[in-house]
């Protein structure tokens, strides 16, 4: 009985940062042509085209990327890089926040340990902050985010209105839900 097929990387347990293997794969996204986008601990965004196990490196990052999201409307790829406190948008070379600044605290003006990411059909980007225990919405070209889940203080809590270290999200735009 066959349970799965390896389409990126190798299935013998080895890893490195070549164009045919992965180094601790972090997340994947798939586009409408069945190309697979992978971010890995080699600090890379890779694209594996259908039936081709050799990747094309699209971008390298200063540190380990966490999550990636392929946005179908524009074809852009949004990638959170947690320890750089930024979201990188390929192929535009834009960042969220747009000034590329980060700081070591919770604020609506920058990101602090961004983790999960989704983008809606209007181009609004929703980013969870692992450290601030919240989700913010960044409108296209916004210079600051808007709180959509969690506490404005950035303090985790056990009540029903708070989050504790949210890591990833899924958007159900048809029903206006974000599952965290």
PyMOL CGO cylinders between C-alpha atoms (Angstrom):
from pymol import cmd
from pymol.cgo import CYLINDER

trace = [
    CYLINDER, 0.00, 0.00, 0.00, 1.35, 3.44, -0.94, 0.3, 1, 1, 1, 1, 1, 1,
    CYLINDER, 1.35, 3.44, -0.94, 0.77, 6.27, 1.51, 0.3, 1, 1, 1, 1, 1, 1,
    CYLINDER, 0.77, 6.27, 1.51, 2.64, 9.22, 0.03, 0.3, 1, 1, 1, 1, 1, 1,
    CYLINDER, 2.64, 9.22, 0.03, 5.13, 10.41, -2.54, 0.3, 1, 1, 1, 1, 1, 1,
    CYLINDER, 5.13, 10.41, -2.54, 8.14, 12.58, -1.81, 0.3, 1, 1, 1, 1, 1, 1,
    CYLINDER, 8.14, 12.58, -1.81, 7.98, 15.56, -4.16, 0.3, 1, 1, 1, 1, 1, 1,
    CYLINDER, 7.98, 15.56, -4.16, 10.57, 17.84, -2.52, 0.3, 1, 1, 1, 1, 1, 1,
    CYLINDER, 10.57, 17.84, -2.52, 13.66, 16.82, -0.61, 0.3, 1, 1, 1, 1, 1, 1,
    CYLINDER, 13.66, 16.82, -0.61, 14.76, 13.25, -0.04, 0.3, 1, 1, 1, 1, 1, 1,
    CYLINDER, 14.76, 13.25, -0.04, 13.11, 10.46, 1.89, 0.3, 1, 1, 1, 1, 1, 1,
    CYLINDER, 13.11, 10.46, 1.89, 16.20, 8.90, 3.50, 0.3, 1, 1, 1, 1, 1, 1,
    CYLINDER, 16.20, 8.90, 3.50, 16.31, 11.22, 6.51, 0.3, 1, 1, 1, 1, 1, 1,
    CYLINDER, 16.31, 11.22, 6.51, 19.26, 13.27, 5.30, 0.3, 1, 1, 1, 1, 1, 1,
    CYLINDER, 19.26, 13.27, 5.30, 19.20, 17.04, 4.93, 0.3, 1, 1, 1, 1, 1, 1,
    CYLINDER, 19.20, 17.04, 4.93, 21.36, 19.86, 3.66, 0.3, 1, 1, 1, 1, 1, 1,
    CYLINDER, 21.36, 19.86, 3.66, 20.87, 23.09, 1.79, 0.3, 1, 1, 1, 1, 1, 1,
    CYLINDER, 20.87, 23.09, 1.79, 21.22, 21.96, -1.83, 0.3, 1, 1, 1, 1, 1, 1,
    CYLINDER, 21.22, 21.96, -1.83, 18.65, 22.53, -4.59, 0.3, 1, 1, 1, 1, 1, 1,
    CYLINDER, 18.65, 22.53, -4.59, 17.36, 18.94, -4.23, 0.3, 1, 1, 1, 1, 1, 1,
    CYLINDER, 17.36, 18.94, -4.23, 17.22, 18.59, -0.43, 0.3, 1, 1, 1, 1, 1, 1,
    CYLINDER, 17.22, 18.59, -0.43, 15.70, 20.59, 2.38, 0.3, 1, 1, 1, 1, 1, 1,
    CYLINDER, 15.70, 20.59, 2.38, 17.19, 21.73, 5.67, 0.3, 1, 1, 1, 1, 1, 1,
    CYLINDER, 17.19, 21.73, 5.67, 14.46, 21.46, 8.30, 0.3, 1, 1, 1, 1, 1, 1,
    CYLINDER, 14.46, 21.46, 8.30, 11.48, 22.46, 6.17, 0.3, 1, 1, 1, 1, 1, 1,
    CYLINDER, 11.48, 22.46, 6.17, 9.36, 25.05, 7.99, 0.3, 1, 1, 1, 1, 1, 1,
    CYLINDER, 9.36, 25.05, 7.99, 6.26, 25.56, 5.82, 0.3, 1, 1, 1, 1, 1, 1,
    CYLINDER, 6.26, 25.56, 5.82, 4.83, 25.03, 2.34, 0.3, 1, 1, 1, 1, 1, 1,
    CYLINDER, 4.83, 25.03, 2.34, 2.34, 26.71, 0.00, 0.3, 1, 1, 1, 1, 1, 1,
    CYLINDER, 2.34, 26.71, 0.00, 1.01, 25.56, -3.36, 0.3, 1, 1, 1, 1, 1, 1,
    CYLINDER, 1.01, 25.56, -3.36, 0.01, 27.74, -6.32, 0.3, 1, 1, 1, 1, 1, 1,
    CYLINDER, 0.01, 27.74, -6.32, -2.58, 27.12, -9.07, 0.3, 1, 1, 1, 1, 1, 1,
    CYLINDER, -2.58, 27.12, -9.07, 0.03, 25.37, -11.27, 0.3, 1, 1, 1, 1, 1, 1,
    CYLINDER, 0.03, 25.37, -11.27, 0.86, 22.91, -8.47, 0.3, 1, 1, 1, 1, 1, 1,
    CYLINDER, 0.86, 22.91, -8.47, 4.27, 24.46, -7.87, 0.3, 1, 1, 1, 1, 1, 1,
    CYLINDER, 4.27, 24.46, -7.87, 5.31, 24.01, -4.25, 0.3, 1, 1, 1, 1, 1, 1,
    CYLINDER, 5.31, 24.01, -4.25, 6.90, 26.86, -2.31, 0.3, 1, 1, 1, 1, 1, 1,
    CYLINDER, 6.90, 26.86, -2.31, 9.00, 25.81, 0.68, 0.3, 1, 1, 1, 1, 1, 1,
    CYLINDER, 9.00, 25.81, 0.68, 10.76, 27.82, 3.36, 0.3, 1, 1, 1, 1, 1, 1,
    CYLINDER, 10.76, 27.82, 3.36, 13.48, 25.98, 5.25, 0.3, 1, 1, 1, 1, 1, 1,
    CYLINDER, 13.48, 25.98, 5.25, 16.15, 26.36, 7.91, 0.3, 1, 1, 1, 1, 1, 1,
    CYLINDER, 16.15, 26.36, 7.91, 18.68, 27.04, 5.16, 0.3, 1, 1, 1, 1, 1, 1,
    CYLINDER, 18.68, 27.04, 5.16, 17.09, 30.54, 5.26, 0.3, 1, 1, 1, 1, 1, 1,
    CYLINDER, 17.09, 30.54, 5.26, 15.60, 30.06, 1.79, 0.3, 1, 1, 1, 1, 1, 1,
    CYLINDER, 15.60, 30.06, 1.79, 12.36, 30.35, -0.14, 0.3, 1, 1, 1, 1, 1, 1,
    CYLINDER, 12.36, 30.35, -0.14, 12.36, 27.59, -2.76, 0.3, 1, 1, 1, 1, 1, 1,
    CYLINDER, 12.36, 27.59, -2.76, 10.01, 26.73, -5.62, 0.3, 1, 1, 1, 1, 1, 1,
    CYLINDER, 10.01, 26.73, -5.62, 9.60, 23.14, -6.79, 0.3, 1, 1, 1, 1, 1, 1,
    CYLINDER, 9.60, 23.14, -6.79, 7.72, 22.99, -10.09, 0.3, 1, 1, 1, 1, 1, 1,
    CYLINDER, 7.72, 22.99, -10.09, 5.44, 20.03, -10.73, 0.3, 1, 1, 1, 1, 1, 1,
    CYLINDER, 5.44, 20.03, -10.73, 7.39, 16.86, -11.64, 0.3, 1, 1, 1, 1, 1, 1,
    CYLINDER, 7.39, 16.86, -11.64, 10.74, 18.57, -10.97, 0.3, 1, 1, 1, 1, 1, 1,
    CYLINDER, 10.74, 18.57, -10.97, 12.58, 17.70, -7.77, 0.3, 1, 1, 1, 1, 1, 1,
    CYLINDER, 12.58, 17.70, -7.77, 15.24, 20.38, -8.28, 0.3, 1, 1, 1, 1, 1, 1,
    CYLINDER, 15.24, 20.38, -8.28, 14.26, 23.66, -6.65, 0.3, 1, 1, 1, 1, 1, 1,
    CYLINDER, 14.26, 23.66, -6.65, 14.74, 27.19, -7.81, 0.3, 1, 1, 1, 1, 1, 1,
    CYLINDER, 14.74, 27.19, -7.81, 15.87, 29.42, -4.94, 0.3, 1, 1, 1, 1, 1, 1,
    CYLINDER, 15.87, 29.42, -4.94, 13.69, 32.54, -5.06, 0.3, 1, 1, 1, 1, 1, 1,
    CYLINDER, 13.69, 32.54, -5.06, 15.04, 34.38, -2.05, 0.3, 1, 1, 1, 1, 1, 1,
    CYLINDER, 15.04, 34.38, -2.05, 17.35, 34.02, 0.90, 0.3, 1, 1, 1, 1, 1, 1,
    CYLINDER, 17.35, 34.02, 0.90, 16.64, 35.49, 4.32, 0.3, 1, 1, 1, 1, 1, 1,
    CYLINDER, 16.64, 35.49, 4.32, 18.85, 36.83, 7.12, 0.3, 1, 1, 1, 1, 1, 1,
    CYLINDER, 18.85, 36.83, 7.12, 17.51, 34.17, 9.52, 0.3, 1, 1, 1, 1, 1, 1,
    CYLINDER, 17.51, 34.17, 9.52, 15.17, 31.19, 9.53, 0.3, 1, 1, 1, 1, 1, 1,
    CYLINDER, 15.17, 31.19, 9.53, 11.79, 31.81, 7.83, 0.3, 1, 1, 1, 1, 1, 1,
    CYLINDER, 11.79, 31.81, 7.83, 8.77, 30.55, 9.74, 0.3, 1, 1, 1, 1, 1, 1,
    CYLINDER, 8.77, 30.55, 9.74, 5.64, 30.49, 7.55, 0.3, 1, 1, 1, 1, 1, 1,
    CYLINDER, 5.64, 30.49, 7.55, 4.83, 31.26, 3.93, 0.3, 1, 1, 1, 1, 1, 1,
    CYLINDER, 4.83, 31.26, 3.93, 1.62, 32.10, 2.07, 0.3, 1, 1, 1, 1, 1, 1,
    CYLINDER, 1.62, 32.10, 2.07, 1.07, 32.09, -1.71, 0.3, 1, 1, 1, 1, 1, 1,
    CYLINDER, 1.07, 32.09, -1.71, -1.42, 34.80, -2.65, 0.3, 1, 1, 1, 1, 1, 1,
    CYLINDER, -1.42, 34.80, -2.65, -3.34, 33.72, -5.78, 0.3, 1, 1, 1, 1, 1, 1,
    CYLINDER, -3.34, 33.72, -5.78, -4.56, 37.16, -6.87, 0.3, 1, 1, 1, 1, 1, 1,
    CYLINDER, -4.56, 37.16, -6.87, -1.07, 38.68, -7.29, 0.3, 1, 1, 1, 1, 1, 1,
    CYLINDER, -1.07, 38.68, -7.29, 1.19, 35.62, -7.29, 0.3, 1, 1, 1, 1, 1, 1,
    CYLINDER, 1.19, 35.62, -7.29, 3.14, 37.17, -4.43, 0.3, 1, 1, 1, 1, 1, 1,
    CYLINDER, 3.14, 37.17, -4.43, 4.61, 35.04, -1.67, 0.3, 1, 1, 1, 1, 1, 1,
    CYLINDER, 4.61, 35.04, -1.67, 4.49, 36.37, 1.89, 0.3, 1, 1, 1, 1, 1, 1,
    CYLINDER, 4.49, 36.37, 1.89, 7.02, 34.90, 4.32, 0.3, 1, 1, 1, 1, 1, 1,
    CYLINDER, 7.02, 34.90, 4.32, 7.35, 35.59, 8.04, 0.3, 1, 1, 1, 1, 1, 1,
    CYLINDER, 7.35, 35.59, 8.04, 10.88, 35.68, 9.42, 0.3, 1, 1, 1, 1, 1, 1,
    CYLINDER, 10.88, 35.68, 9.42, 10.31, 35.49, 13.14, 0.3, 1, 1, 1, 1, 1, 1,
    CYLINDER, 10.31, 35.49, 13.14, 13.69, 36.61, 14.51, 0.3, 1, 1, 1, 1, 1, 1,
    CYLINDER, 13.69, 36.61, 14.51, 14.01, 39.47, 11.97, 0.3, 1, 1, 1, 1, 1, 1,
    CYLINDER, 14.01, 39.47, 11.97, 10.53, 40.66, 13.06, 0.3, 1, 1, 1, 1, 1, 1,
    CYLINDER, 10.53, 40.66, 13.06, 9.47, 41.16, 9.42, 0.3, 1, 1, 1, 1, 1, 1,
    CYLINDER, 9.47, 41.16, 9.42, 7.32, 39.79, 6.63, 0.3, 1, 1, 1, 1, 1, 1,
    CYLINDER, 7.32, 39.79, 6.63, 9.07, 39.64, 3.27, 0.3, 1, 1, 1, 1, 1, 1,
    CYLINDER, 9.07, 39.64, 3.27, 6.98, 39.80, 0.08, 0.3, 1, 1, 1, 1, 1, 1,
    CYLINDER, 6.98, 39.80, 0.08, 8.46, 38.13, -3.02, 0.3, 1, 1, 1, 1, 1, 1,
    CYLINDER, 8.46, 38.13, -3.02, 9.03, 39.18, -5.82, 0.3, 1, 1, 1, 1, 1, 1,
    CYLINDER, 9.03, 39.18, -5.82, 8.40, 42.80, -4.79, 0.3, 1, 1, 1, 1, 1, 1,
    CYLINDER, 8.40, 42.80, -4.79, 11.13, 43.07, -2.12, 0.3, 1, 1, 1, 1, 1, 1,
    CYLINDER, 11.13, 43.07, -2.12, 8.56, 44.86, 0.05, 0.3, 1, 1, 1, 1, 1, 1,
    CYLINDER, 8.56, 44.86, 0.05, 8.31, 44.20, 3.76, 0.3, 1, 1, 1, 1, 1, 1,
    CYLINDER, 8.31, 44.20, 3.76, 5.72, 44.51, 6.48, 0.3, 1, 1, 1, 1, 1, 1,
    CYLINDER, 5.72, 44.51, 6.48, 6.13, 46.93, 8.12, 0.3, 1, 1, 1, 1, 1, 1,
    CYLINDER, 6.13, 46.93, 8.12, 7.02, 48.86, 4.95, 0.3, 1, 1, 1, 1, 1, 1,
    CYLINDER, 7.02, 48.86, 4.95, 9.94, 50.73, 6.54, 0.3, 1, 1, 1, 1, 1, 1,
    CYLINDER, 9.94, 50.73, 6.54, 11.64, 47.42, 7.40, 0.3, 1, 1, 1, 1, 1, 1,
    CYLINDER, 11.64, 47.42, 7.40, 12.04, 48.49, 11.01, 0.3, 1, 1, 1, 1, 1, 1,
    CYLINDER, 12.04, 48.49, 11.01, 11.53, 46.21, 13.95, 0.3, 1, 1, 1, 1, 1, 1,
    CYLINDER, 11.53, 46.21, 13.95, 11.77, 46.63, 17.68, 0.3, 1, 1, 1, 1, 1, 1,
    CYLINDER, 11.77, 46.63, 17.68, 11.84, 44.37, 20.69, 0.3, 1, 1, 1, 1, 1, 1,
    CYLINDER, 11.84, 44.37, 20.69, 8.36, 45.01, 22.04, 0.3, 1, 1, 1, 1, 1, 1,
    CYLINDER, 8.36, 45.01, 22.04, 4.70, 44.75, 21.12, 0.3, 1, 1, 1, 1, 1, 1,
    CYLINDER, 4.70, 44.75, 21.12, 3.40, 47.67, 19.04, 0.3, 1, 1, 1, 1, 1, 1,
    CYLINDER, 3.40, 47.67, 19.04, 1.00, 48.18, 16.14, 0.3, 1, 1, 1, 1, 1, 1,
    CYLINDER, 1.00, 48.18, 16.14, 3.81, 50.01, 14.30, 0.3, 1, 1, 1, 1, 1, 1,
    CYLINDER, 3.81, 50.01, 14.30, 6.04, 46.95, 13.80, 0.3, 1, 1, 1, 1, 1, 1,
    CYLINDER, 6.04, 46.95, 13.80, 6.08, 43.19, 14.14, 0.3, 1, 1, 1, 1, 1, 1,
    CYLINDER, 6.08, 43.19, 14.14, 7.51, 41.28, 17.07, 0.3, 1, 1, 1, 1, 1, 1,
    CYLINDER, 7.51, 41.28, 17.07, 8.12, 37.58, 16.44, 0.3, 1, 1, 1, 1, 1, 1,
    CYLINDER, 8.12, 37.58, 16.44, 5.60, 37.23, 13.58, 0.3, 1, 1, 1, 1, 1, 1,
    CYLINDER, 5.60, 37.23, 13.58, 4.55, 33.65, 13.02, 0.3, 1, 1, 1, 1, 1, 1,
    CYLINDER, 4.55, 33.65, 13.02, 1.45, 32.70, 10.99, 0.3, 1, 1, 1, 1, 1, 1,
    CYLINDER, 1.45, 32.70, 10.99, 0.29, 34.66, 7.97, 0.3, 1, 1, 1, 1, 1, 1,
    CYLINDER, 0.29, 34.66, 7.97, -2.74, 34.76, 5.65, 0.3, 1, 1, 1, 1, 1, 1,
    CYLINDER, -2.74, 34.76, 5.65, -3.85, 37.27, 3.00, 0.3, 1, 1, 1, 1, 1, 1,
    CYLINDER, -3.85, 37.27, 3.00, -7.47, 37.94, 2.01, 0.3, 1, 1, 1, 1, 1, 1,
    CYLINDER, -7.47, 37.94, 2.01, -8.84, 38.77, -1.45, 0.3, 1, 1, 1, 1, 1, 1,
    CYLINDER, -8.84, 38.77, -1.45, -8.63, 42.53, -0.75, 0.3, 1, 1, 1, 1, 1, 1,
    CYLINDER, -8.63, 42.53, -0.75, -4.90, 42.25, -0.04, 0.3, 1, 1, 1, 1, 1, 1,
    CYLINDER, -4.90, 42.25, -0.04, -5.20, 42.62, 3.74, 0.3, 1, 1, 1, 1, 1, 1,
    CYLINDER, -5.20, 42.62, 3.74, -2.46, 40.68, 5.50, 0.3, 1, 1, 1, 1, 1, 1,
    CYLINDER, -2.46, 40.68, 5.50, -3.21, 38.99, 8.84, 0.3, 1, 1, 1, 1, 1, 1,
    CYLINDER, -3.21, 38.99, 8.84, -0.17, 38.21, 10.94, 0.3, 1, 1, 1, 1, 1, 1,
    CYLINDER, -0.17, 38.21, 10.94, -0.04, 36.36, 14.24, 0.3, 1, 1, 1, 1, 1, 1,
    CYLINDER, -0.04, 36.36, 14.24, 2.59, 37.40, 16.75, 0.3, 1, 1, 1, 1, 1, 1,
    CYLINDER, 2.59, 37.40, 16.75, 3.93, 34.51, 18.78, 0.3, 1, 1, 1, 1, 1, 1,
    CYLINDER, 3.93, 34.51, 18.78, 5.43, 36.81, 21.40, 0.3, 1, 1, 1, 1, 1, 1,
    CYLINDER, 5.43, 36.81, 21.40, 2.62, 39.42, 21.60, 0.3, 1, 1, 1, 1, 1, 1,
    CYLINDER, 2.62, 39.42, 21.60, -0.16, 36.79, 21.63, 0.3, 1, 1, 1, 1, 1, 1,
    CYLINDER, -0.16, 36.79, 21.63, -2.26, 38.66, 19.08, 0.3, 1, 1, 1, 1, 1, 1,
    CYLINDER, -2.26, 38.66, 19.08, -3.24, 38.82, 15.41, 0.3, 1, 1, 1, 1, 1, 1,
    CYLINDER, -3.24, 38.82, 15.41, -2.95, 42.08, 13.50, 0.3, 1, 1, 1, 1, 1, 1,
    CYLINDER, -2.95, 42.08, 13.50, -4.38, 43.12, 10.13, 0.3, 1, 1, 1, 1, 1, 1,
    CYLINDER, -4.38, 43.12, 10.13, -2.19, 45.15, 7.77, 0.3, 1, 1, 1, 1, 1, 1,
    CYLINDER, -2.19, 45.15, 7.77, -4.06, 46.82, 4.89, 0.3, 1, 1, 1, 1, 1, 1,
    CYLINDER, -4.06, 46.82, 4.89, -2.11, 47.16, 1.62, 0.3, 1, 1, 1, 1, 1, 1,
    CYLINDER, -2.11, 47.16, 1.62, 0.66, 49.78, 2.06, 0.3, 1, 1, 1, 1, 1, 1,
    CYLINDER, 0.66, 49.78, 2.06, -0.30, 50.36, 5.72, 0.3, 1, 1, 1, 1, 1, 1,
    CYLINDER, -0.30, 50.36, 5.72, 2.34, 51.73, 8.07, 0.3, 1, 1, 1, 1, 1, 1,
    CYLINDER, 2.34, 51.73, 8.07, 0.75, 50.12, 11.12, 0.3, 1, 1, 1, 1, 1, 1,
    CYLINDER, 0.75, 50.12, 11.12, -1.43, 47.17, 11.97, 0.3, 1, 1, 1, 1, 1, 1,
    CYLINDER, -1.43, 47.17, 11.97, -4.89, 46.90, 13.50, 0.3, 1, 1, 1, 1, 1, 1,
    CYLINDER, -4.89, 46.90, 13.50, -5.62, 44.45, 16.32, 0.3, 1, 1, 1, 1, 1, 1,
    CYLINDER, -5.62, 44.45, 16.32, -8.12, 41.73, 15.28, 0.3, 1, 1, 1, 1, 1, 1,
    CYLINDER, -8.12, 41.73, 15.28, -7.58, 39.08, 17.98, 0.3, 1, 1, 1, 1, 1, 1,
    CYLINDER, -7.58, 39.08, 17.98, -5.88, 39.01, 21.38, 0.3, 1, 1, 1, 1, 1, 1,
    CYLINDER, -5.88, 39.01, 21.38, -5.25, 41.81, 23.86, 0.3, 1, 1, 1, 1, 1, 1,
    CYLINDER, -5.25, 41.81, 23.86, -3.85, 45.25, 22.96, 0.3, 1, 1, 1, 1, 1, 1,
    CYLINDER, -3.85, 45.25, 22.96, -1.38, 44.92, 25.84, 0.3, 1, 1, 1, 1, 1, 1,
    CYLINDER, -1.38, 44.92, 25.84, 0.25, 41.96, 24.12, 0.3, 1, 1, 1, 1, 1, 1,
    CYLINDER, 0.25, 41.96, 24.12, -0.13, 39.99, 27.34, 0.3, 1, 1, 1, 1, 1, 1,
    CYLINDER, -0.13, 39.99, 27.34, -1.36, 36.40, 27.08, 0.3, 1, 1, 1, 1, 1, 1,
    CYLINDER, -1.36, 36.40, 27.08, -4.26, 35.41, 29.29, 0.3, 1, 1, 1, 1, 1, 1,
    CYLINDER, -4.26, 35.41, 29.29, -6.55, 32.47, 29.89, 0.3, 1, 1, 1, 1, 1, 1,
    CYLINDER, -6.55, 32.47, 29.89, -9.83, 34.25, 29.14, 0.3, 1, 1, 1, 1, 1, 1,
    CYLINDER, -9.83, 34.25, 29.14, -11.92, 33.74, 26.00, 0.3, 1, 1, 1, 1, 1, 1,
    CYLINDER, -11.92, 33.74, 26.00, -10.79, 37.03, 24.38, 0.3, 1, 1, 1, 1, 1, 1,
    CYLINDER, -10.79, 37.03, 24.38, -7.06, 36.31, 24.67, 0.3, 1, 1, 1, 1, 1, 1,
    CYLINDER, -7.06, 36.31, 24.67, -4.53, 34.26, 22.77, 0.3, 1, 1, 1, 1, 1, 1,
    CYLINDER, -4.53, 34.26, 22.77, -1.44, 32.50, 24.06, 0.3, 1, 1, 1, 1, 1, 1,
    CYLINDER, -1.44, 32.50, 24.06, 1.52, 32.36, 21.65, 0.3, 1, 1, 1, 1, 1, 1,
    CYLINDER, 1.52, 32.36, 21.65, -0.48, 31.91, 18.40, 0.3, 1, 1, 1, 1, 1, 1,
    CYLINDER, -0.48, 31.91, 18.40, 1.64, 30.15, 15.83, 0.3, 1, 1, 1, 1, 1, 1,
    CYLINDER, 1.64, 30.15, 15.83, -0.34, 29.69, 12.61, 0.3, 1, 1, 1, 1, 1, 1,
    CYLINDER, -0.34, 29.69, 12.61, -3.69, 30.57, 11.06, 0.3, 1, 1, 1, 1, 1, 1,
    CYLINDER, -3.69, 30.57, 11.06, -6.12, 29.52, 8.34, 0.3, 1, 1, 1, 1, 1, 1,
    CYLINDER, -6.12, 29.52, 8.34, -8.45, 31.99, 6.64, 0.3, 1, 1, 1, 1, 1, 1,
    CYLINDER, -8.45, 31.99, 6.64, -12.04, 31.02, 5.78, 0.3, 1, 1, 1, 1, 1, 1,
    CYLINDER, -12.04, 31.02, 5.78, -12.92, 34.15, 3.85, 0.3, 1, 1, 1, 1, 1, 1,
    CYLINDER, -12.92, 34.15, 3.85, -16.31, 32.86, 2.68, 0.3, 1, 1, 1, 1, 1, 1,
    CYLINDER, -16.31, 32.86, 2.68, -17.51, 32.70, 6.30, 0.3, 1, 1, 1, 1, 1, 1,
    CYLINDER, -17.51, 32.70, 6.30, -15.36, 35.58, 7.65, 0.3, 1, 1, 1, 1, 1, 1,
    CYLINDER, -15.36, 35.58, 7.65, -13.38, 33.35, 10.03, 0.3, 1, 1, 1, 1, 1, 1,
    CYLINDER, -13.38, 33.35, 10.03, -9.72, 33.16, 10.92, 0.3, 1, 1, 1, 1, 1, 1,
    CYLINDER, -9.72, 33.16, 10.92, -8.85, 29.91, 12.65, 0.3, 1, 1, 1, 1, 1, 1,
    CYLINDER, -8.85, 29.91, 12.65, -5.89, 30.41, 14.98, 0.3, 1, 1, 1, 1, 1, 1,
]
cmd.load_cgo(trace, "trace")
